Amino acid sequence: MIVVTGANGVLGRGVVEELLQLVRPERVGVSVRDPHAAADLADRGVRVRRGDFAEPDTLADAFEGAEQVLLVSANTLGDEALTFHRAAIDAAVAAGAGRVLYTSHQGARAGSPFTAAPDHAATEEVLASSGVAWTALRNGFYANTVPMLLGNAVDSGELRLPADGPMAWTTRGDLAAATARLLAEGALDGPTAPLTGPEALDFEQVAEIVSGIVGRPVRRVVINDDEYRDTLVGHGVPAPAAALLVGMFAASRNGDFSPADPTLAGLVGRPATSLADDLRAALSPAAPASS
């Protein structure tokens, strides 16, 4: 059985939907904090069980019989994230899983100013010492972050952000399809090549793309990190989240989120979705939820 954690989230649910196109539903199990929210999966033959990283005792039942476990990274940071990930890895090993796949990040490294990156690197170290086969999915930066970073740029005509470097923006839909393929057909050991969209773009290029989509100029304006942090906090963003975003820009200047890589396209069997196409959908009237 293939067990997917976080299957009520966007990426986890996307993986399950893709996986159901490749394997029989009885081969798929999900570990979710709220089984009622996954009732539709149970109706389709997927095994649905409660599993919560914060309650490690629940994971033994959720992972029972797992041949592989996809560990979708927790939506938290620092020591708490590592504690949650370690609990899930330990539970997968205890359940007899032959492989654990983990949604890591293209920029995973211990010294990164992007505060999530050291957490991913530390989790990879736990996996490496777990005694079980493991794969770290080095996912590119989620493209759905970009509309949030645009803020009021479309209305104001100015995209005011810190200095940046190219980032290989990647849709969660593409990552879900690639992950399902690896679960169904087999994954190599250790970190994957970067799983990214087709090109790495800086925000000067993003502003040009947005201008073309909305039909009016959006000018890139570089501001310093402190001004950006203060602006975010002034708009109600919690300080840790503001620090995360400031660190993202600092890491991008170091080249942590580039270059783009063709591996993702090879896994999904088609060109990876471009940021322009994703933004075109997100910025159009009555746009569907971003991928």
Backbone as CSV, one residue per row, in Angstrom:
resi,resn,N_x,N_y,N_z,CA_x,CA_y,CA_z,C_x,C_y,C_z
1,MET,0.841,-1.204,0.000,0.000,0.000,0.000,0.871,1.247,0.000
2,ILE,0.428,2.271,-0.719,1.073,3.577,-0.744,0.269,4.505,0.157
3,VAL,0.890,5.021,1.196,0.212,5.916,2.121,0.690,7.347,1.883
4,VAL,-0.261,8.255,1.712,0.023,9.665,1.468,-0.444,10.465,2.675
5,THR,0.450,11.236,3.269,0.049,12.111,4.374,-0.437,13.445,3.812
6,GLY,-1.151,14.175,4.670,-1.596,15.510,4.264,-2.527,15.509,3.068
7,ALA,-3.337,14.461,2.929,-4.150,14.327,1.717,-5.361,15.249,1.687
8,ASN,-5.577,16.039,2.729,-6.603,17.083,2.668,-6.034,18.428,2.242
9,GLY,-4.706,18.473,2.032,-4.069,19.695,1.537,-4.003,19.687,0.016
10,VAL,-3.583,20.816,-0.549,-3.583,20.955,-2.004,-2.629,19.963,-2.651
11,LEU,-1.385,19.919,-2.197,-0.414,19.028,-2.823,-0.750,17.564,-2.549
12,GLY,-1.034,17.225,-1.289,-1.332,15.842,-0.953,-2.536,15.315,-1.699
13,ARG,-3.614,16.112,-1.758,-4.799,15.678,-2.501,-4.487,15.543,-3.992
14,GLY,-3.684,16.454,-4.502,-3.303,16.354,-5.908,-2.545,15.082,-6.205
15,VAL,-1.646,14.697,-5.302,-0.893,13.445,-5.486,-1.857,12.260,-5.506
16,VAL,-2.807,12.243,-4.579,-3.750,11.125,-4.521,-4.559,11.040,-5.812
17,GLU,-5.043,12.179,-6.286,-5.846,12.163,-7.514,-5.024,11.643,-8.691
18,GLU,-3.782,12.055,-8.771,-2.915,11.564,-9.854,-2.607,10.081,-9.674
19,LEU,-2.400,9.681,-8.436,-2.061,8.290,-8.153,-3.208,7.355,-8.532
20,LEU,-4.434,7.825,-8.344,-5.594,7.000,-8.673,-5.752,6.788,-10.172
21,GLN,-5.032,7.572,-10.968,-5.010,7.328,-12.411,-4.000,6.248,-12.785
22,LEU,-3.152,5.869,-11.828,-2.046,4.953,-12.119,-2.159,3.606,-11.418
23,VAL,-2.821,3.572,-10.260,-2.927,2.321,-9.498,-4.362,2.144,-9.024
24,ARG,-4.689,0.949,-8.595,-6.021,0.655,-8.080,-6.235,1.396,-6.748
25,PRO,-7.462,1.838,-6.479,-7.701,2.602,-5.247,-7.379,1.830,-3.979
26,GLU,-7.528,0.493,-4.002,-7.232,-0.271,-2.796,-5.747,-0.306,-2.477
27,ARG,-4.916,0.173,-3.390,-3.479,0.260,-3.125,-3.093,1.590,-2.480
28,VAL,-4.075,2.470,-2.294,-3.794,3.819,-1.798,-4.429,4.019,-0.423
29,GLY,-3.641,4.553,0.500,-4.153,4.954,1.798,-3.778,6.395,2.068
30,VAL,-4.577,7.079,2.867,-4.241,8.457,3.231,-4.245,8.593,4.741
31,SER,-3.345,9.424,5.211,-3.232,9.763,6.618,-3.591,11.227,6.756
32,VAL,-4.709,11.509,7.435,-5.219,12.879,7.518,-5.644,13.179,8.952
33,ARG,-5.569,14.441,9.312,-6.013,14.814,10.651,-7.529,14.740,10.783
34,ASP,-8.245,15.000,9.668,-9.710,14.988,9.688,-10.225,14.009,8.644
35,PRO,-10.490,12.761,9.026,-10.973,11.783,8.055,-12.285,12.175,7.379
36,HIS,-13.134,12.927,8.079,-14.406,13.318,7.465,-14.190,14.165,6.213
37,ALA,-13.113,14.961,6.215,-12.832,15.807,5.052,-12.335,15.001,3.857
38,ALA,-11.993,13.736,4.108,-11.544,12.846,3.021,-12.558,11.749,2.749
39,ALA,-13.819,11.968,3.149,-14.841,10.942,2.972,-15.050,10.592,1.507
40,ASP,-14.870,11.571,0.624,-15.045,11.279,-0.802,-14.006,10.279,-1.296
41,LEU,-12.806,10.310,-0.719,-11.785,9.333,-1.093,-12.174,7.943,-0.599
42,ALA,-12.700,7.867,0.609,-13.146,6.574,1.132,-14.236,5.984,0.244
43,ASP,-15.133,6.842,-0.241,-16.202,6.378,-1.120,-15.664,5.807,-2.432
44,ARG,-14.454,6.221,-2.793,-13.850,5.745,-4.049,-12.912,4.558,-3.823
45,GLY,-12.865,4.041,-2.610,-12.083,2.850,-2.337,-10.733,3.084,-1.713
46,VAL,-10.397,4.339,-1.407,-9.124,4.662,-0.754,-9.261,4.426,0.752
47,ARG,-8.232,3.864,1.368,-8.244,3.685,2.821,-7.965,5.025,3.493
48,VAL,-8.878,5.470,4.321,-8.741,6.759,5.006,-8.610,6.505,6.504
49,ARG,-7.503,6.973,7.076,-7.300,6.834,8.515,-6.752,8.128,9.106
50,ARG,-7.082,8.336,10.368,-6.598,9.532,11.045,-5.126,9.369,11.412
51,GLY,-4.352,10.376,11.056,-2.956,10.424,11.444,-2.541,11.868,11.642
52,ASP,-1.917,12.156,12.760,-1.536,13.530,13.097,-0.083,13.518,13.566
53,PHE,0.778,14.252,12.883,2.189,14.302,13.268,2.368,14.740,14.715
54,ALA,1.433,15.580,15.198,1.529,16.075,16.571,1.096,15.028,17.592
55,GLU,0.488,13.933,17.121,0.069,12.827,17.982,0.654,11.542,17.401
56,PRO,1.933,11.276,17.649,2.619,10.154,17.003,1.928,8.808,17.170
57,ASP,1.171,8.628,18.259,0.495,7.348,18.467,-0.536,7.068,17.375
58,THR,-1.059,8.105,16.748,-2.063,7.900,15.694,-1.441,7.379,14.407
59,LEU,-0.138,7.515,14.257,0.493,7.195,12.982,0.662,5.699,12.769
60,ALA,0.730,4.922,13.846,0.881,3.471,13.693,-0.300,2.896,12.920
61,ASP,-1.507,3.321,13.245,-2.691,2.841,12.542,-2.755,3.422,11.137
62,ALA,-2.421,4.708,11.009,-2.498,5.360,9.700,-1.528,4.747,8.699
63,PHE,-0.364,4.293,9.178,0.665,3.764,8.290,0.664,2.229,8.199
64,GLU,-0.255,1.582,8.870,-0.275,0.118,8.890,-0.268,-0.451,7.469
65,GLY,0.644,-1.390,7.218,0.696,-2.062,5.929,1.326,-1.250,4.812
66,ALA,1.923,-0.123,5.137,2.490,0.752,4.097,3.743,0.134,3.492
67,GLU,3.776,0.071,2.169,5.003,-0.280,1.456,5.822,0.976,1.179
68,GLN,5.118,2.077,0.934,5.751,3.381,0.762,4.923,4.412,1.525
69,VAL,5.587,5.423,2.042,4.906,6.549,2.679,5.392,7.830,2.021
70,LEU,4.455,8.646,1.568,4.792,9.994,1.117,4.574,10.938,2.282
71,LEU,5.642,11.507,2.776,5.590,12.457,3.878,5.544,13.867,3.299
72,VAL,4.354,14.465,3.322,4.218,15.860,2.899,4.636,16.732,4.069
73,SER,5.579,17.629,3.835,6.174,18.404,4.922,5.121,19.184,5.704
74,ALA,5.336,19.294,7.009,4.402,19.964,7.903,4.378,21.464,7.632
75,ASN,3.239,22.064,7.897,3.068,23.496,7.689,3.494,24.257,8.944
76,THR,4.757,24.079,9.292,5.328,24.753,10.449,6.832,24.833,10.230
77,LEU,7.544,25.442,11.166,8.970,25.694,10.981,9.760,25.299,12.223
78,GLY,11.072,25.206,12.031,11.984,25.064,13.151,11.901,23.725,13.855
79,ASP,12.108,23.739,15.163,12.147,22.514,15.948,10.843,21.736,15.849
80,GLU,9.718,22.445,15.793,8.440,21.754,15.703,8.339,20.967,14.402
81,ALA,8.756,21.574,13.288,8.718,20.873,12.010,9.570,19.613,12.064
82,LEU,10.773,19.727,12.584,11.666,18.567,12.631,11.106,17.486,13.554
83,THR,10.501,17.890,14.657,9.887,16.912,15.570,8.761,16.158,14.865
84,PHE,7.927,16.891,14.136,6.830,16.253,13.407,7.360,15.289,12.350
85,HIS,8.350,15.742,11.590,8.886,14.906,10.518,9.565,13.653,11.075
86,ARG,10.281,13.824,12.174,10.960,12.671,12.781,9.923,11.644,13.254
87,ALA,8.827,12.131,13.836,7.783,11.218,14.303,7.192,10.434,13.142
88,ALA,6.958,11.102,12.019,6.388,10.420,10.858,7.370,9.417,10.255
89,ILE,8.641,9.787,10.197,9.652,8.863,9.665,9.776,7.638,10.564
90,ASP,9.824,7.860,11.872,9.905,6.736,12.807,8.701,5.813,12.655
91,ALA,7.521,6.401,12.480,6.313,5.594,12.339,6.330,4.799,11.041
92,ALA,6.841,5.393,9.971,6.929,4.684,8.697,7.887,3.502,8.804
93,VAL,9.011,3.708,9.470,9.973,2.626,9.662,9.348,1.515,10.504
94,ALA,8.665,1.882,11.591,8.041,0.894,12.465,6.952,0.104,11.745
95,ALA,6.298,0.750,10.772,5.240,0.081,10.013,5.796,-0.862,8.955
96,GLY,7.111,-0.828,8.750,7.729,-1.702,7.772,7.753,-1.156,6.360
97,ALA,7.571,0.150,6.212,7.609,0.744,4.875,8.970,0.524,4.237
98,GLY,8.957,0.211,2.945,10.214,0.001,2.238,10.861,1.269,1.768
99,ARG,10.072,2.351,1.661,10.625,3.634,1.216,9.772,4.770,1.777
100,VAL,10.443,5.855,2.164,9.782,7.093,2.550,10.180,8.164,1.543
101,LEU,9.183,8.805,0.954,9.419,9.944,0.071,8.993,11.193,0.824
102,TYR,9.784,12.247,0.719,9.557,13.470,1.498,9.547,14.678,0.571
103,THR,8.561,15.555,0.759,8.484,16.758,-0.074,9.449,17.813,0.453
104,SER,10.669,17.747,-0.026,11.714,18.678,0.353,11.640,19.914,-0.563
105,HIS,12.752,20.598,-0.736,12.753,21.857,-1.478,14.032,21.983,-2.282
106,GLN,13.902,22.612,-3.427,15.064,22.856,-4.283,16.185,23.547,-3.516
107,GLY,15.832,24.452,-2.630,16.837,25.247,-1.923,17.240,24.691,-0.572
108,ALA,16.947,23.422,-0.306,17.260,22.850,1.010,18.757,22.912,1.291
109,ARG,19.138,23.610,2.349,20.533,23.611,2.810,20.584,24.226,4.204
110,ALA,21.564,23.801,4.958,21.622,24.175,6.372,21.802,25.670,6.583
111,GLY,22.571,26.340,5.727,22.891,27.737,5.988,22.014,28.743,5.281
112,SER,20.897,28.309,4.720,20.063,29.209,3.922,19.384,30.266,4.786
113,PRO,19.269,31.500,4.274,18.500,32.513,4.992,16.998,32.306,4.872
114,PHE,16.558,31.437,3.970,15.142,31.080,3.851,14.850,30.054,4.935
115,THR,14.053,30.433,5.933,14.005,29.667,7.176,13.446,28.257,7.015
116,ALA,12.700,27.985,5.960,12.210,26.623,5.744,13.304,25.697,5.224
117,ALA,14.312,26.256,4.551,15.328,25.422,3.903,16.158,24.594,4.884
118,PRO,16.614,25.155,6.006,17.336,24.313,6.972,16.479,23.198,7.545
119,ASP,15.157,23.442,7.683,14.271,22.384,8.167,14.248,21.220,7.188
120,HIS,14.167,21.537,5.899,14.180,20.477,4.892,15.514,19.717,4.920
121,ALA,16.599,20.458,5.030,17.910,19.810,5.070,18.033,18.900,6.285
122,ALA,17.540,19.361,7.436,17.618,18.554,8.654,16.753,17.304,8.535
123,THR,15.591,17.429,7.904,14.732,16.257,7.708,15.402,15.252,6.789
124,GLU,16.088,15.726,5.763,16.818,14.814,4.886,17.896,14.052,5.672
125,GLU,18.510,14.712,6.641,19.505,14.028,7.467,18.848,12.934,8.303
126,VAL,17.657,13.206,8.832,16.933,12.180,9.593,16.611,10.999,8.685
127,LEU,16.170,11.275,7.484,15.873,10.207,6.535,17.120,9.370,6.243
128,ALA,18.240,10.046,6.045,19.473,9.344,5.696,19.932,8.402,6.802
129,SER,19.559,8.695,8.041,19.976,7.859,9.169,18.865,6.914,9.633
130,SER,17.749,6.858,8.883,16.580,6.103,9.330,16.717,4.603,9.118
131,GLY,17.605,4.178,8.221,17.747,2.767,7.916,16.790,2.249,6.876
132,VAL,15.947,3.131,6.311,15.005,2.748,5.276,15.357,3.502,3.996
133,ALA,15.010,2.932,2.849,15.232,3.645,1.594,14.419,4.938,1.599
134,TRP,14.994,6.001,1.043,14.314,7.295,1.103,14.596,8.104,-0.147
135,THR,13.679,8.999,-0.426,13.803,9.920,-1.550,13.366,11.298,-1.086
136,ALA,14.199,12.288,-1.296,13.843,13.679,-1.011,13.459,14.345,-2.324
137,LEU,12.224,14.756,-2.431,11.717,15.404,-3.636,12.096,16.882,-3.558
138,ARG,13.087,17.272,-4.338,13.594,18.643,-4.274,12.698,19.564,-5.123
139,ASN,11.528,19.869,-4.571,10.508,20.622,-5.290,10.899,22.075,-5.496
140,GLY,10.584,22.577,-6.669,10.776,24.000,-6.939,9.784,24.838,-6.152
141,PHE,10.040,26.145,-6.117,9.185,27.048,-5.356,7.790,27.099,-5.971
142,TYR,6.771,26.971,-5.127,5.391,26.917,-5.610,4.995,28.204,-6.342
143,ALA,4.461,28.027,-7.543,4.062,29.175,-8.357,2.903,29.946,-7.751
144,ASN,2.084,29.283,-6.923,0.942,29.998,-6.343,1.374,31.067,-5.350
145,THR,2.669,31.101,-5.009,3.189,32.168,-4.155,3.207,33.506,-4.880
146,VAL,3.368,33.484,-6.196,3.575,34.724,-6.946,2.380,35.672,-6.861
147,PRO,1.127,35.225,-7.080,0.015,36.178,-6.960,-0.034,36.863,-5.601
148,MET,0.325,36.139,-4.531,0.362,36.756,-3.215,1.443,37.823,-3.148
149,LEU,2.615,37.538,-3.751,3.705,38.502,-3.724,3.399,39.740,-4.572
150,LEU,2.519,39.594,-5.537,2.153,40.752,-6.368,1.462,41.833,-5.548
151,GLY,0.734,41.430,-4.503,0.038,42.415,-3.695,-0.894,43.263,-4.544
152,ASN,-0.759,44.593,-4.447,-1.616,45.500,-5.222,-0.927,46.013,-6.471
153,ALA,0.086,45.270,-6.954,0.888,45.756,-8.075,0.062,46.016,-9.331
154,VAL,-0.940,45.191,-9.580,-1.754,45.381,-10.787,-2.494,46.707,-10.712
155,ASP,-3.014,47.061,-9.558,-3.750,48.317,-9.410,-2.831,49.522,-9.321
156,SER,-1.708,49.378,-8.604,-0.809,50.512,-8.394,0.146,50.740,-9.557
157,GLY,0.415,49.683,-10.318,1.386,49.776,-11.407,2.820,49.623,-10.954
158,GLU,3.030,49.278,-9.659,4.377,49.097,-9.140,4.468,47.789,-8.358
159,LEU,5.464,46.994,-8.691,5.745,45.756,-7.967,6.935,46.038,-7.063
160,ARG,6.648,46.324,-5.799,7.649,46.770,-4.842,8.099,45.578,-3.984
161,LEU,9.295,45.069,-4.296,9.833,43.905,-3.619,11.342,44.065,-3.456
162,PRO,11.946,43.312,-2.523,13.405,43.378,-2.375,14.132,42.856,-3.611
163,ALA,15.412,43.163,-3.681,16.251,42.614,-4.744,16.178,41.095,-4.698
164,ASP,16.200,40.473,-5.878,16.001,39.037,-5.947,16.908,38.419,-6.997
165,GLY,16.895,37.089,-7.043,17.551,36.331,-8.096,16.526,35.455,-8.780
166,PRO,16.901,34.795,-9.856,15.948,33.953,-10.583,15.411,32.823,-9.714
167,MET,14.129,32.523,-9.926,13.465,31.439,-9.198,12.717,30.567,-10.202
168,ALA,12.855,29.260,-10.058,12.230,28.319,-10.997,10.837,27.956,-10.470
169,TRP,9.878,28.847,-10.682,8.526,28.683,-10.163,7.873,27.430,-10.741
170,THR,7.171,26.684,-9.889,6.689,25.352,-10.233,5.275,25.166,-9.702
171,THR,4.374,24.633,-10.519,3.005,24.448,-10.052,2.873,23.181,-9.218
172,ARG,1.990,23.247,-8.238,1.739,22.066,-7.408,1.072,20.957,-8.229
173,GLY,0.313,21.326,-9.256,-0.274,20.312,-10.118,0.783,19.472,-10.808
174,ASP,1.822,20.119,-11.332,2.918,19.378,-11.962,3.661,18.525,-10.949
175,LEU,3.900,19.073,-9.768,4.610,18.311,-8.737,3.792,17.108,-8.284
176,ALA,2.481,17.271,-8.189,1.633,16.148,-7.808,1.723,15.026,-8.838
177,ALA,1.678,15.385,-10.121,1.749,14.382,-11.181,3.091,13.655,-11.152
178,ALA,4.176,14.395,-10.939,5.502,13.778,-10.897,5.653,12.871,-9.678
179,THR,5.153,13.318,-8.552,5.258,12.524,-7.328,4.481,11.222,-7.454
180,ALA,3.281,11.305,-8.019,2.487,10.086,-8.220,3.219,9.105,-9.121
181,ARG,3.867,9.620,-10.149,4.606,8.746,-11.055,5.740,8.039,-10.312
182,LEU,6.438,8.756,-9.455,7.530,8.146,-8.694,7.000,7.105,-7.705
183,LEU,5.864,7.377,-7.092,5.283,6.421,-6.161,4.832,5.151,-6.879
184,ALA,4.282,5.326,-8.057,3.733,4.179,-8.786,4.806,3.365,-9.494
185,GLU,5.863,4.041,-9.945,6.833,3.358,-10.807,8.209,3.187,-10.179
186,GLY,8.445,3.821,-9.025,9.721,3.657,-8.347,10.562,4.913,-8.393
187,ALA,11.195,5.211,-7.264,12.019,6.412,-7.137,13.443,6.012,-6.788
188,LEU,14.382,6.838,-7.192,15.779,6.613,-6.853,16.036,7.030,-5.410
189,ASP,17.167,6.576,-4.864,17.529,6.915,-3.497,18.100,8.327,-3.403
190,GLY,17.824,8.971,-2.256,18.430,10.266,-1.965,17.678,11.428,-2.587
191,PRO,18.302,12.596,-2.613,17.647,13.769,-3.192,17.487,13.620,-4.704
192,THR,16.349,14.050,-5.210,16.142,14.090,-6.650,16.876,15.295,-7.241
193,ALA,16.955,15.320,-8.559,17.303,16.571,-9.233,16.216,17.589,-8.910
194,PRO,16.482,18.877,-9.040,15.425,19.856,-8.794,14.205,19.585,-9.672
195,LEU,13.032,19.545,-9.049,11.776,19.334,-9.769,11.141,20.701,-9.963
196,THR,11.360,21.282,-11.133,11.024,22.699,-11.331,10.225,22.931,-12.601
197,GLY,9.678,24.156,-12.662,9.072,24.642,-13.882,10.118,24.833,-14.959
198,PRO,9.687,25.313,-16.143,10.575,25.313,-17.306,11.619,26.412,-17.345
199,GLU,11.481,27.446,-16.506,12.452,28.533,-16.562,12.542,29.225,-15.216
200,ALA,13.717,29.773,-14.941,13.932,30.553,-13.723,13.815,32.029,-14.079
201,LEU,12.962,32.739,-13.356,12.655,34.132,-13.659,12.899,35.010,-12.442
202,ASP,13.375,36.237,-12.686,13.426,37.205,-11.597,12.168,38.071,-11.660
203,PHE,11.996,38.954,-10.684,10.748,39.711,-10.623,10.673,40.846,-11.648
204,GLU,11.779,41.210,-12.232,11.722,42.107,-13.389,10.976,41.397,-14.521
205,GLN,11.303,40.132,-14.740,10.623,39.350,-15.780,9.181,39.050,-15.399
206,VAL,8.938,38.799,-14.113,7.566,38.571,-13.666,6.704,39.805,-13.919
207,ALA,7.247,40.984,-13.628,6.503,42.218,-13.870,6.159,42.375,-15.353
208,GLU,7.073,41.986,-16.236,6.801,42.049,-17.675,5.684,41.093,-18.061
209,ILE,5.706,39.899,-17.488,4.648,38.917,-17.767,3.299,39.448,-17.300
210,VAL,3.251,39.988,-16.088,2.004,40.508,-15.544,1.497,41.668,-16.393
211,SER,2.401,42.531,-16.811,2.003,43.656,-17.666,1.311,43.165,-18.929
212,GLY,1.879,42.129,-19.525,1.289,41.584,-20.739,-0.067,40.955,-20.499
213,ILE,-0.247,40.345,-19.346,-1.518,39.685,-19.037,-2.615,40.704,-18.770
214,VAL,-2.313,41.732,-17.974,-3.356,42.680,-17.575,-3.514,43.832,-18.558
215,GLY,-2.567,43.971,-19.490,-2.697,44.986,-20.532,-2.354,46.389,-20.095
216,ARG,-1.595,46.526,-19.029,-1.127,47.848,-18.603,0.194,47.672,-17.865
217,PRO,1.023,48.729,-17.823,2.371,48.568,-17.270,2.369,48.255,-15.772
218,VAL,3.225,47.318,-15.391,3.536,47.066,-13.994,5.048,47.171,-13.877
219,ARG,5.514,48.165,-13.146,6.942,48.482,-13.071,7.557,47.835,-11.838
220,ARG,8.697,47.205,-12.030,9.431,46.588,-10.913,10.184,47.670,-10.152
221,VAL,9.947,47.756,-8.847,10.628,48.714,-7.976,11.335,47.929,-6.885
222,VAL,12.649,48.125,-6.762,13.435,47.415,-5.749,13.437,48.219,-4.456
223,ILE,13.048,47.574,-3.368,13.106,48.192,-2.045,14.028,47.353,-1.169
224,ASN,14.469,47.918,-0.040,15.380,47.143,0.805,14.608,46.161,1.683
225,ASP,15.350,45.203,2.209,14.712,44.135,2.974,13.946,44.664,4.180
226,ASP,14.511,45.639,4.870,13.856,46.149,6.077,12.533,46.833,5.733
227,GLU,12.510,47.596,4.654,11.265,48.253,4.260,10.197,47.218,3.926
228,TYR,10.618,46.160,3.248,9.660,45.119,2.888,9.115,44.438,4.139
229,ARG,10.008,44.112,5.068,9.579,43.475,6.315,8.592,44.374,7.061
230,ASP,8.921,45.655,7.167,8.056,46.575,7.899,6.697,46.712,7.206
231,THR,6.698,46.715,5.885,5.438,46.817,5.145,4.566,45.599,5.404
232,LEU,5.172,44.428,5.381,4.412,43.205,5.634,3.810,43.216,7.036
233,VAL,4.635,43.517,8.030,4.148,43.526,9.412,3.067,44.583,9.585
234,GLY,3.236,45.733,8.910,2.238,46.791,8.979,0.901,46.396,8.391
235,HIS,0.920,45.421,7.495,-0.323,44.903,6.905,-0.832,43.662,7.627
236,GLY,-0.276,43.389,8.808,-0.804,42.313,9.630,-0.155,40.963,9.449
237,VAL,0.923,40.891,8.663,1.624,39.615,8.496,2.411,39.339,9.776
238,PRO,2.274,38.150,10.354,3.045,37.840,11.567,4.549,37.948,11.305
239,ALA,5.297,38.357,12.323,6.732,38.579,12.154,7.463,37.349,11.613
240,PRO,7.180,36.121,12.093,7.893,34.970,11.521,7.616,34.768,10.032
241,ALA,6.387,35.013,9.610,6.064,34.870,8.192,6.758,35.955,7.374
242,ALA,6.833,37.162,7.925,7.546,38.234,7.237,9.024,37.899,7.100
243,ALA,9.610,37.343,8.157,11.017,36.945,8.099,11.238,35.845,7.071
244,LEU,10.281,34.923,6.963,10.370,33.852,5.970,10.444,34.432,4.561
245,LEU,9.589,35.421,4.276,9.563,36.011,2.939,10.820,36.828,2.658
246,VAL,11.273,37.580,3.643,12.521,38.324,3.459,13.670,37.355,3.197
247,GLY,13.699,36.268,3.945,14.730,35.258,3.732,14.643,34.599,2.371
248,MET,13.422,34.452,1.849,13.246,33.895,0.510,13.974,34.752,-0.525
249,PHE,13.812,36.071,-0.423,14.490,36.957,-1.373,16.004,36.886,-1.207
250,ALA,16.463,36.842,0.045,17.903,36.739,0.272,18.462,35.443,-0.319
251,ALA,17.744,34.335,-0.132,18.204,33.055,-0.677,18.176,33.060,-2.202
252,SER,17.179,33.729,-2.773,17.118,33.792,-4.236,18.307,34.561,-4.791
253,ARG,18.767,35.573,-4.045,19.951,36.318,-4.496,21.195,35.438,-4.476
254,ASN,21.173,34.405,-3.643,22.281,33.451,-3.596,22.179,32.371,-4.667
255,GLY,21.088,32.395,-5.436,20.888,31.386,-6.468,20.308,30.079,-5.960
256,ASP,19.687,30.095,-4.763,19.199,28.855,-4.163,18.000,28.255,-4.893
257,PHE,17.292,29.050,-5.678,16.069,28.560,-6.313,16.187,28.516,-7.835
258,SER,17.383,28.352,-8.320,17.647,28.221,-9.746,18.864,27.289,-9.885
259,PRO,19.095,26.778,-11.094,18.361,27.029,-12.324,17.158,26.100,-12.453
260,ALA,16.419,26.253,-13.552,15.361,25.303,-13.888,15.997,23.995,-14.347
261,ASP,15.236,22.921,-14.230,15.751,21.586,-14.552,14.683,20.830,-15.347
262,PRO,15.080,19.981,-16.305,14.098,19.272,-17.130,13.522,18.014,-16.501
263,THR,13.968,17.628,-15.319,13.540,16.354,-14.734,12.030,16.273,-14.546
264,LEU,11.413,17.340,-14.065,9.966,17.336,-13.824,9.204,17.079,-15.122
265,ALA,9.590,17.761,-16.173,8.914,17.559,-17.459,9.038,16.112,-17.922
266,GLY,10.201,15.513,-17.701,10.381,14.119,-18.073,9.464,13.192,-17.299
267,LEU,9.228,13.497,-16.024,8.359,12.657,-15.206,6.891,12.779,-15.601
268,VAL,6.457,13.989,-15.926,5.035,14.166,-16.261,4.750,13.885,-17.732
269,GLY,5.809,13.746,-18.547,5.628,13.393,-19.946,5.103,14.508,-20.816
270,ARG,5.354,15.739,-20.425,4.929,16.919,-21.187,5.716,18.107,-20.664
271,PRO,5.684,19.235,-21.375,6.366,20.408,-20.832,5.774,20.824,-19.487
272,ALA,6.639,21.200,-18.562,6.154,21.711,-17.283,5.430,23.041,-17.510
273,THR,4.474,23.324,-16.653,3.657,24.530,-16.790,4.500,25.777,-16.539
274,SER,4.386,26.735,-17.427,5.145,27.975,-17.267,4.466,28.882,-16.254
275,LEU,5.255,29.780,-15.659,4.673,30.761,-14.741,3.688,31.656,-15.482
276,ALA,3.989,31.994,-16.732,3.082,32.846,-17.505,1.710,32.197,-17.631
277,ASP,1.674,30.903,-17.924,0.390,30.223,-18.049,-0.331,30.169,-16.708
278,ASP,0.415,29.925,-15.637,-0.203,29.865,-14.317,-0.754,31.230,-13.910
279,LEU,0.002,32.300,-14.171,-0.469,33.640,-13.831,-1.640,34.057,-14.714
280,ARG,-1.632,33.627,-15.949,-2.747,33.964,-16.844,-4.043,33.417,-16.280
281,ALA,-3.996,32.194,-15.746,-5.182,31.616,-15.127,-5.535,32.332,-13.821
282,ALA,-4.526,32.657,-13.030,-4.776,33.264,-11.718,-5.293,34.687,-11.817
283,LEU,-4.855,35.427,-12.840,-5.201,36.850,-12.947,-6.387,37.123,-13.851
284,SER,-6.918,36.091,-14.498,-8.074,36.301,-15.359,-9.325,36.429,-14.518
285,PRO,-10.367,37.077,-15.027,-11.618,37.196,-14.254,-12.179,35.820,-13.921
286,ALA,-12.709,35.702,-12.693,-13.289,34.440,-12.216,-12.313,33.293,-12.350
287,ALA,-11.029,33.577,-12.039,-9.989,32.555,-12.186,-10.209,31.441,-11.187
288,PRO,-9.887,30.199,-11.587,-9.952,29.096,-10.630,-8.847,29.236,-9.599
289,ALA,-8.935,28.433,-8.538,-7.882,28.452,-7.521,-6.545,28.121,-8.160
290,SER,-5.482,28.820,-7.703,-4.157,28.607,-8.301,-3.673,27.198,-8.056
291,SER,-2.911,26.683,-9.042,-2.346,25.340,-8.881,-1.124,25.390,-8.005
